[in-house]
Amino acid sequence: MASSSAALNKIAATSACRQRPSELETSIAGALYDLESNIPDMKTALRPLQFVSARELEVGHGKKAIVIFVPVPLLPGFHKVQQRLTRELEKKFSDRHVIFLASRRILPRPKRSNRSRTSQTQKRPHSRTLTAVHDAILGDVVYPVEIVGRRTRTREDGSKVLKVVLDEKERGGVDYRLDTYAEVYRKLTGKVVGFEFPVGGGADY
C-alpha cells in the first residue's frame, strides 16, 4: 500500500485526477515510480517529475497511443530524459506509442464590450492563444525531432492540411511513428497535419 501511495505522488498535487486517477493514470504513475526506484542512473532525473493526466487515443490500424500531459514548468526536465523514458515506458505498455505533452490552457479572446474594456486589466499572454498552444503541441508531439519547415496547403474541397517538414537526421528513428504523431495532433487540435522529410536533402519551405 505504501508503494502504491508513493507511486501516486508521481501525479501532480494540483491535478484533479490525483484523488481519483484512472486505471491508465495509476499504471503510468506506478511505471514512473518503478523506473525511479529501480534504475539508478534515472533516479535523480525522475524524482522531481510528475504528470497531470493521461489519455489513450486510437491512432488507426488498430493501434493506440498514450498521451501523458505534464506541467509546463516540468517539461524541460522530461525532455532531458524523454528518449530513454519513452523507450522504457513503451516496453511496459507494449504496442502503444508514448507521447509527452505540456498541459497548456487556451485563454479565450477577450470580448469587446464597454465592461470588458474597463475590467480587462491584463492582456491575454500570446502563449495562451489558440495558435500558440497548437504550435506548442506540434513541437511537443515530435520532440526531440526538429521542425525545419511548414506550410499550409488547401485541398480541392477547401479543407486545409498543414505540411510539416522534419529534420532529415531523425528519419530512421521516427518514420514509423509519423502516423501516430499526425493522429494525436488531429485529435487534440482538430487540425489535419502531414509529416514529411526534405526531398533530396533540402526543403524550400
Phi and psi restraints in degrees (value plus and minus 20) as a CYANA .aco file:
   2 ALA   PHI     -82.1   -42.1
   2 ALA   PSI     -61.9   -21.9
   3 SER   PHI     -88.3   -48.3
   3 SER   PSI     -54.6   -14.6
   4 SER   PHI     -90.1   -50.1
   4 SER   PSI     -56.9   -16.9
   5 SER   PHI     -91.0   -51.0
   5 SER   PSI     -54.2   -14.2
   6 ALA   PHI     -84.9   -44.9
   6 ALA   PSI     -59.1   -19.1
   7 ALA   PHI     -82.4   -42.4
   7 ALA   PSI     -58.5   -18.5
   8 LEU   PHI     -86.8   -46.8
   8 LEU   PSI     -36.1     3.9
   9 ASN   PHI     -88.4   -48.4
   9 ASN   PSI     -30.8     9.2
  10 LYS   PHI     -96.1   -56.1
  10 LYS   PSI     -30.2     9.8
  11 ILE   PHI    -111.7   -71.7
  11 ILE   PSI     109.0   149.0
  12 ALA   PHI     -76.9   -36.9
  12 ALA   PSI     118.6   158.6
  13 ALA   PHI     -80.4   -40.4
  13 ALA   PSI     -48.5    -8.5
  14 THR   PHI    -101.3   -61.3
  14 THR   PSI     -26.0    14.0
  15 SER   PHI     -98.9   -58.9
  15 SER   PSI     118.4   158.4
  16 ALA   PHI     -85.6   -45.6
  16 ALA   PSI     -43.9    -3.9
  17 CYS   PHI    -108.6   -68.6
  17 CYS   PSI     -18.4    21.6
  18 ARG   PHI     -80.8   -40.8
  18 ARG   PSI     -60.9   -20.9
  19 GLN   PHI     -99.5   -59.5
  19 GLN   PSI     -54.0   -14.0
  20 ARG   PHI    -152.9  -112.9
  20 ARG   PSI      49.1    89.1
  21 PRO   PHI     -90.4   -50.4
  21 PRO   PSI     131.8   171.8
  22 SER   PHI     -92.9   -52.9
  22 SER   PSI     150.7   190.7
  23 GLU   PHI     -80.9   -40.9
  23 GLU   PSI     -59.9   -19.9
  24 LEU   PHI     -83.4   -43.4
  24 LEU   PSI     -66.7   -26.7
  25 GLU   PHI     -83.7   -43.7
  25 GLU   PSI     -57.7   -17.7
  26 THR   PHI     -83.1   -43.1
  26 THR   PSI     -61.7   -21.7
  27 SER   PHI     -84.9   -44.9
  27 SER   PSI     -61.4   -21.4
  28 ILE   PHI     -87.3   -47.3
  28 ILE   PSI     -62.2   -22.2
  29 ALA   PHI     -79.2   -39.2
  29 ALA   PSI     -63.5   -23.5
  30 GLY   PHI     -84.1   -44.1
  30 GLY   PSI     -60.5   -20.5
  31 ALA   PHI     -85.9   -45.9
  31 ALA   PSI     -62.0   -22.0
  32 LEU   PHI     -84.2   -44.2
  32 LEU   PSI     -61.8   -21.8
  33 TYR   PHI     -85.0   -45.0
  33 TYR   PSI     -60.6   -20.6
  34 ASP   PHI     -82.0   -42.0
  34 ASP   PSI     -64.7   -24.7
  35 LEU   PHI     -84.6   -44.6
  35 LEU   PSI     -61.9   -21.9
  36 GLU   PHI     -82.6   -42.6
  36 GLU   PSI     -58.0   -18.0
  37 SER   PHI    -100.7   -60.7
  37 SER   PSI     -51.0   -11.0
  38 ASN   PHI    -130.3   -90.3
  38 ASN   PSI     -31.0     9.0
  39 ILE   PHI    -136.0   -96.0
  39 ILE   PSI      79.0   119.0
  40 PRO   PHI     -72.8   -32.8
  40 PRO   PSI     -61.4   -21.4
  41 ASP   PHI     -99.3   -59.3
  41 ASP   PSI     -20.5    19.5
  42 MET   PHI    -126.9   -86.9
  42 MET   PSI     -31.6     8.4
  43 LYS   PHI     -77.1   -37.1
  43 LYS   PSI     -70.4   -30.4
  44 THR   PHI     -82.8   -42.8
  44 THR   PSI     -60.8   -20.8
  45 ALA   PHI     -91.3   -51.3
  45 ALA   PSI     -56.1   -16.1
  46 LEU   PHI    -102.9   -62.9
  46 LEU   PSI     -45.2    -5.2
  47 ARG   PHI     -73.6   -33.6
  47 ARG   PSI     -66.5   -26.5
  48 PRO   PHI    -100.6   -60.6
  48 PRO   PSI     -24.9    15.1
  49 LEU   PHI    -106.6   -66.6
  49 LEU   PSI     115.3   155.3
  50 GLN   PHI    -156.7  -116.7
  50 GLN   PSI     142.0   182.0
  51 PHE   PHI    -142.7  -102.7
  51 PHE   PSI     143.7   183.7
  52 VAL   PHI    -115.3   -75.3
  52 VAL   PSI     -65.0   -25.0
  53 SER   PHI    -184.9  -144.9
  53 SER   PSI     154.7   194.7
  54 ALA   PHI    -168.3  -128.3
  54 ALA   PSI     129.3   169.3
  55 ARG   PHI    -156.2  -116.2
  55 ARG   PSI     127.4   167.4
  56 GLU   PHI    -126.1   -86.1
  56 GLU   PSI     106.3   146.3
  57 LEU   PHI    -138.8   -98.8
  57 LEU   PSI     120.6   160.6
  58 GLU   PHI     -95.5   -55.5
  58 GLU   PSI     110.1   150.1
  59 VAL   PHI    -140.6  -100.6
  59 VAL   PSI      -0.5    39.5
  60 GLY   PHI      71.2   111.2
  60 GLY   PSI     139.3   179.3
  61 HIS   PHI      37.2    77.2
  61 HIS   PSI      10.5    50.5
  62 GLY   PHI      53.8    93.8
  62 GLY   PSI     -10.3    29.7
  63 LYS   PHI    -120.5   -80.5
  63 LYS   PSI     138.5   178.5
  64 LYS   PHI    -150.3  -110.3
  64 LYS   PSI     137.1   177.1
  65 ALA   PHI    -147.9  -107.9
  65 ALA   PSI     128.0   168.0
  66 ILE   PHI    -125.5   -85.5
  66 ILE   PSI     101.9   141.9
  67 VAL   PHI    -125.5   -85.5
  67 VAL   PSI     101.1   141.1
  68 ILE   PHI    -127.5   -87.5
  68 ILE   PSI      97.2   137.2
  69 PHE   PHI    -110.9   -70.9
  69 PHE   PSI     109.8   149.8
  70 VAL   PHI    -143.0  -103.0
  70 VAL   PSI     135.0   175.0
  71 PRO   PHI     -81.2   -41.2
  71 PRO   PSI     119.6   159.6
  72 VAL   PHI     -72.7   -32.7
  72 VAL   PSI     -64.7   -24.7
  73 PRO   PHI     -84.2   -44.2
  73 PRO   PSI     -42.3    -2.3
  74 LEU   PHI    -112.0   -72.0
  74 LEU   PSI     -26.1    13.9
  75 LEU   PHI     -76.7   -36.7
  75 LEU   PSI     -64.5   -24.5
  76 PRO   PHI     -79.0   -39.0
  76 PRO   PSI     -55.0   -15.0
  77 GLY   PHI     -85.5   -45.5
  77 GLY   PSI     -60.1   -20.1
  78 PHE   PHI     -85.6   -45.6
  78 PHE   PSI     -60.0   -20.0
  79 HIS   PHI     -80.1   -40.1
  79 HIS   PSI     -53.6   -13.6
  80 LYS   PHI     -82.2   -42.2
  80 LYS   PSI     -52.0   -12.0
  81 VAL   PHI    -140.2  -100.2
  81 VAL   PSI      -8.6    31.4
  82 GLN   PHI     -82.7   -42.7
  82 GLN   PSI     -61.0   -21.0
  83 GLN   PHI     -83.3   -43.3
  83 GLN   PSI     -65.4   -25.4
  84 ARG   PHI     -91.6   -51.6
  84 ARG   PSI     -61.2   -21.2
  85 LEU   PHI     -81.1   -41.1
  85 LEU   PSI     -61.3   -21.3
  86 THR   PHI     -79.9   -39.9
  86 THR   PSI     -65.5   -25.5
  87 ARG   PHI     -80.6   -40.6
  87 ARG   PSI     -64.3   -24.3
  88 GLU   PHI     -85.5   -45.5
  88 GLU   PSI     -61.7   -21.7
  89 LEU   PHI     -89.2   -49.2
  89 LEU   PSI     -55.7   -15.7
  90 GLU   PHI     -90.4   -50.4
  90 GLU   PSI     -41.7    -1.7
  91 LYS   PHI     -89.1   -49.1
  91 LYS   PSI     -60.0   -20.0
  92 LYS   PHI     -96.4   -56.4
  92 LYS   PSI     -55.6   -15.6
  93 PHE   PHI    -129.7   -89.7
  93 PHE   PSI      54.0    94.0
  94 SER   PHI     -83.0   -43.0
  94 SER   PSI     129.6   169.6
  95 ASP   PHI      48.2    88.2
  95 ASP   PSI      -6.3    33.7
  96 ARG   PHI    -151.0  -111.0
  96 ARG   PSI     116.0   156.0
  97 HIS   PHI    -102.2   -62.2
  97 HIS   PSI     123.6   163.6
  98 VAL   PHI    -131.5   -91.5
  98 VAL   PSI     110.3   150.3
  99 ILE   PHI    -150.0  -110.0
  99 ILE   PSI     115.7   155.7
 100 PHE   PHI    -124.3   -84.3
 100 PHE   PSI     112.1   152.1
 101 LEU   PHI    -151.3  -111.3
 101 LEU   PSI     124.0   164.0
 102 ALA   PHI     -91.4   -51.4
 102 ALA   PSI     123.5   163.5
 103 SER   PHI    -105.3   -65.3
 103 SER   PSI      74.8   114.8
 104 ARG   PHI    -127.5   -87.5
 104 ARG   PSI     129.2   169.2
 105 ARG   PHI    -135.7   -95.7
 105 ARG   PSI     110.8   150.8
 106 ILE   PHI    -107.0   -67.0
 106 ILE   PSI     107.3   147.3
 107 LEU   PHI    -113.5   -73.5
 107 LEU   PSI     117.0   157.0
 108 PRO   PHI     -86.8   -46.8
 108 PRO   PSI     134.6   174.6
 109 ARG   PHI     -83.7   -43.7
 109 ARG   PSI     112.0   152.0
 110 PRO   PHI     -78.6   -38.6
 110 PRO   PSI     117.6   157.6
 111 LYS   PHI     -95.2   -55.2
 111 LYS   PSI     123.2   163.2
 112 ARG   PHI    -111.4   -71.4
 112 ARG   PSI      82.6   122.6
 113 SER   PHI    -172.5  -132.5
 113 SER   PSI     144.5   184.5
 114 ASN   PHI     -79.1   -39.1
 114 ASN   PSI     -60.7   -20.7
 115 ARG   PHI     -86.0   -46.0
 115 ARG   PSI     -65.0   -25.0
 116 SER   PHI     -89.8   -49.8
 116 SER   PSI     -50.9   -10.9
 117 ARG   PHI     -82.9   -42.9
 117 ARG   PSI     -55.4   -15.4
 118 THR   PHI    -106.5   -66.5
 118 THR   PSI     -47.9    -7.9
 119 SER   PHI    -115.9   -75.9
 119 SER   PSI     -35.5     4.5
 120 GLN   PHI     -98.5   -58.5
 120 GLN   PSI      69.8   109.8
 121 THR   PHI    -104.4   -64.4
 121 THR   PSI     -42.2    -2.2
 122 GLN   PHI    -139.0   -99.0
 122 GLN   PSI     114.1   154.1
 123 LYS   PHI     -96.5   -56.5
 123 LYS   PSI     131.1   171.1
 124 ARG   PHI     -89.3   -49.3
 124 ARG   PSI     104.6   144.6
 125 PRO   PHI     -81.3   -41.3
 125 PRO   PSI     122.9   162.9
 126 HIS   PHI     -78.7   -38.7
 126 HIS   PSI     -54.7   -14.7
 127 SER   PHI     -85.5   -45.5
 127 SER   PSI     -33.8     6.2
 128 ARG   PHI    -122.1   -82.1
 128 ARG   PSI     -15.4    24.6
 129 THR   PHI     -97.3   -57.3
 129 THR   PSI     139.2   179.2
 130 LEU   PHI     -76.4   -36.4
 130 LEU   PSI     -67.9   -27.9
 131 THR   PHI     -81.8   -41.8
 131 THR   PSI     -65.4   -25.4
 132 ALA   PHI     -85.5   -45.5
 132 ALA   PSI     -61.4   -21.4
 133 VAL   PHI     -86.3   -46.3
 133 VAL   PSI     -62.4   -22.4
 134 HIS   PHI     -84.4   -44.4
 134 HIS   PSI     -58.4   -18.4
 135 ASP   PHI     -82.8   -42.8
 135 ASP   PSI     -62.0   -22.0
 136 ALA   PHI     -86.5   -46.5
 136 ALA   PSI     -59.3   -19.3
 137 ILE   PHI     -80.6   -40.6
 137 ILE   PSI     -62.2   -22.2
 138 LEU   PHI     -79.2   -39.2
 138 LEU   PSI     -65.4   -25.4
 139 GLY   PHI     -84.4   -44.4
 139 GLY   PSI     -58.9   -18.9
 140 ASP   PHI     -85.5   -45.5
 140 ASP   PSI     -63.1   -23.1
 141 VAL   PHI     -79.0   -39.0
 141 VAL   PSI     -62.1   -22.1
 142 VAL   PHI    -113.9   -73.9
 142 VAL   PSI     -25.6    14.4
 143 TYR   PHI     -74.2   -34.2
 143 TYR   PSI     118.2   158.2
 144 PRO   PHI    -113.2   -73.2
 144 PRO   PSI      -6.0    34.0
 145 VAL   PHI     -92.3   -52.3
 145 VAL   PSI     117.3   157.3
 146 GLU   PHI    -106.9   -66.9
 146 GLU   PSI     117.3   157.3
 147 ILE   PHI    -105.5   -65.5
 147 ILE   PSI     101.4   141.4
 148 VAL   PHI    -126.4   -86.4
 148 VAL   PSI     -26.2    13.8
 149 GLY   PHI    -193.9  -153.9
 149 GLY   PSI     137.3   177.3
 150 ARG   PHI    -178.2  -138.2
 150 ARG   PSI     131.0   171.0
 151 ARG   PHI    -179.0  -139.0
 151 ARG   PSI     135.8   175.8
 152 THR   PHI    -121.9   -81.9
 152 THR   PSI     109.9   149.9
 153 ARG   PHI    -132.6   -92.6
 153 ARG   PSI     122.2   162.2
 154 THR   PHI    -122.7   -82.7
 154 THR   PSI     106.2   146.2
 155 ARG   PHI     -97.5   -57.5
 155 ARG   PSI     151.2   191.2
 156 GLU   PHI     -81.8   -41.8
 156 GLU   PSI     -50.2   -10.2
 157 ASP   PHI    -104.5   -64.5
 157 ASP   PSI     -16.2    23.8
 158 GLY   PHI      73.4   113.4
 158 GLY   PSI     -32.8     7.2
 159 SER   PHI     -93.0   -53.0
 159 SER   PSI     135.8   175.8
 160 LYS   PHI    -131.9   -91.9
 160 LYS   PSI     125.1   165.1
 161 VAL   PHI    -146.6  -106.6
 161 VAL   PSI     107.8   147.8
 162 LEU   PHI    -106.7   -66.7
 162 LEU   PSI     100.9   140.9
 163 LYS   PHI    -118.5   -78.5
 163 LYS   PSI     102.6   142.6
 164 VAL   PHI    -138.6   -98.6
 164 VAL   PSI     105.1   145.1
 165 VAL   PHI    -118.6   -78.6
 165 VAL   PSI     107.6   147.6
 166 LEU   PHI    -124.4   -84.4
 166 LEU   PSI     137.3   177.3
 167 ASP   PHI     -78.7   -38.7
 167 ASP   PSI     105.0   145.0
 168 GLU   PHI     -77.3   -37.3
 168 GLU   PSI     -51.0   -11.0
 169 LYS   PHI     -80.7   -40.7
 169 LYS   PSI     -45.1    -5.1
 170 GLU   PHI    -117.9   -77.9
 170 GLU   PSI     -15.0    25.0
 171 ARG   PHI     -72.8   -32.8
 171 ARG   PSI     -70.2   -30.2
 172 GLY   PHI     -84.7   -44.7
 172 GLY   PSI     -44.8    -4.8
 173 GLY   PHI    -109.6   -69.6
 173 GLY   PSI     -39.7     0.3
 174 VAL   PHI    -149.7  -109.7
 174 VAL   PSI     -24.3    15.7
 175 ASP   PHI     -79.9   -39.9
 175 ASP   PSI     -48.9    -8.9
 176 TYR   PHI     -97.6   -57.6
 176 TYR   PSI     -26.2    13.8
 177 ARG   PHI    -124.3   -84.3
 177 ARG   PSI     -24.3    15.7
 178 LEU   PHI     -82.5   -42.5
 178 LEU   PSI     -58.3   -18.3
 179 ASP   PHI     -83.0   -43.0
 179 ASP   PSI     -58.6   -18.6
 180 THR   PHI     -84.5   -44.5
 180 THR   PSI     -66.7   -26.7
 181 TYR   PHI     -75.4   -35.4
 181 TYR   PSI     -67.3   -27.3
 182 ALA   PHI     -84.3   -44.3
 182 ALA   PSI     -62.1   -22.1
 183 GLU   PHI     -92.7   -52.7
 183 GLU   PSI     -58.4   -18.4
 184 VAL   PHI     -82.4   -42.4
 184 VAL   PSI     -64.5   -24.5
 185 TYR   PHI     -82.4   -42.4
 185 TYR   PSI     -62.9   -22.9
 186 ARG   PHI     -82.7   -42.7
 186 ARG   PSI     -62.4   -22.4
 187 LYS   PHI     -90.2   -50.2
 187 LYS   PSI     -48.4    -8.4
 188 LEU   PHI    -107.1   -67.1
 188 LEU   PSI     -47.3    -7.3
 189 THR   PHI    -138.8   -98.8
 189 THR   PSI     -37.0     3.0
 190 GLY   PHI      60.1   100.1
 190 GLY   PSI     -14.2    25.8
 191 LYS   PHI    -126.9   -86.9
 191 LYS   PSI     119.8   159.8
 192 VAL   PHI    -106.3   -66.3
 192 VAL   PSI     111.4   151.4
 193 VAL   PHI    -153.2  -113.2
 193 VAL   PSI     124.8   164.8
 194 GLY   PHI    -141.6  -101.6
 194 GLY   PSI     109.5   149.5
 195 PHE   PHI    -121.3   -81.3
 195 PHE   PSI     120.2   160.2
 196 GLU   PHI    -170.9  -130.9
 196 GLU   PSI     150.8   190.8
 197 PHE   PHI    -132.6   -92.6
 197 PHE   PSI     137.4   177.4
 198 PRO   PHI     -75.7   -35.7
 198 PRO   PSI     120.2   160.2
 199 VAL   PHI    -105.9   -65.9
 199 VAL   PSI     105.2   145.2
 200 GLY   PHI      49.6    89.6
 200 GLY   PSI       4.5    44.5
 201 GLY   PHI      62.3   102.3
 201 GLY   PSI     -19.3    20.7
 202 GLY   PHI    -167.6  -127.6
 202 GLY   PSI     143.9   183.9
 203 ALA   PHI    -161.2  -121.2
 203 ALA   PSI     116.2   156.2
 204 ASP   PHI    -119.5   -79.5
 204 ASP   PSI      34.6    74.6
